[in-house]
Amino acid sequence: KIMTDHNGLIPADFDILLTLPGIGRYTAGAISSIAYGKRVPAVDGNALRIIMRLLACRDDVLKEKTRRQVEAWLQEILPPDAGAFNQALMDLGASVCLPKKAAKCPDCPLKQLCLAYDSNEVSQLPVKTEKKVRRIEQRTVLLMISNEKIALQQRPRTGLLAGLWELPNFTGTLSAGEISQKLSALGLRSSALIPLAPSRHVFSHIEWHITAYCAVVEPAGVAEDSAVYGNGAPVLCWSEKTALQNRYALPSAFIPYIRFFLDKSAEITAV
């Protein structure tokens, strides 16, 4: 997206950075202030912890409105060199204003301003709601190879991993026969279907238990970036190794299978 929409230059503007896949408010603030000198806050967990303690504030830091309020407070006091200020907060939270009882309050340069230190509430702040039990999801990942090209699809623009590229995958634990049916629905036929090692990937609120297959797809003459349409299925984009490594950034949940493709594609295709 940076290459196609921004002439290969990472944007400096906070709001434009937020339009890039995978860039949230903290990352946008860090890039904009540290790399480009823009006067915007970068609120990470360290900054939240420091501000909540300085003000003895008991608002829930896991709520988005609390983060937005802290951003607004910091925006009011940011110096011209906001990048250095933001990095100072990050470092202070990483080395001194540590979580719970690990905080090194006697060493803190802000202790005289800290209401939580004054009231002996440091270990009780910040306030966080209890995390929900992580939901387990069974997923079946399909590594499709054709003439040393790999099939990718793009995730929806909203929800988990919004807008990112991924390997085709399906809800549930699918059998080899069910995978063959999925390929047939795409108008594809597999000359080999190889079970791959299962894996597990943990997100903040979801845990994927992954079953995986490698399918050698015929015909082999699939062009890079060509599209294959199934019955309402996502568009498949076929990528060579070079494009895969330089153009597409895939979520870490798929990395074990991407490595398998990079290491074994020539060997498997020759089978």
Secondary structure, DSSP 8 states (H G I E B T S, - for coil): -HHHHSTT-----HHHHTTSTT--HHHHHHIIIIIT--S-----HHHHHHHHHHTT--SBTTSHHHHHHHHHHHHHH--S-HHHHHHHHHHHHHHTS-SGGG--GGG-TTGGG-HHHHTT-GGG-SB-------EEEEEEEEEEEETTEEEEEE--SSSTTTT-EE--EEES---HHHHHHHHHHTT-EEEEEEEEEEEEEE-SSEEEEEEEEEEEEESS---TT-EE--SS---EEEE-HHHHHHT----GGGHHHHHHHHHHHHHHHT-
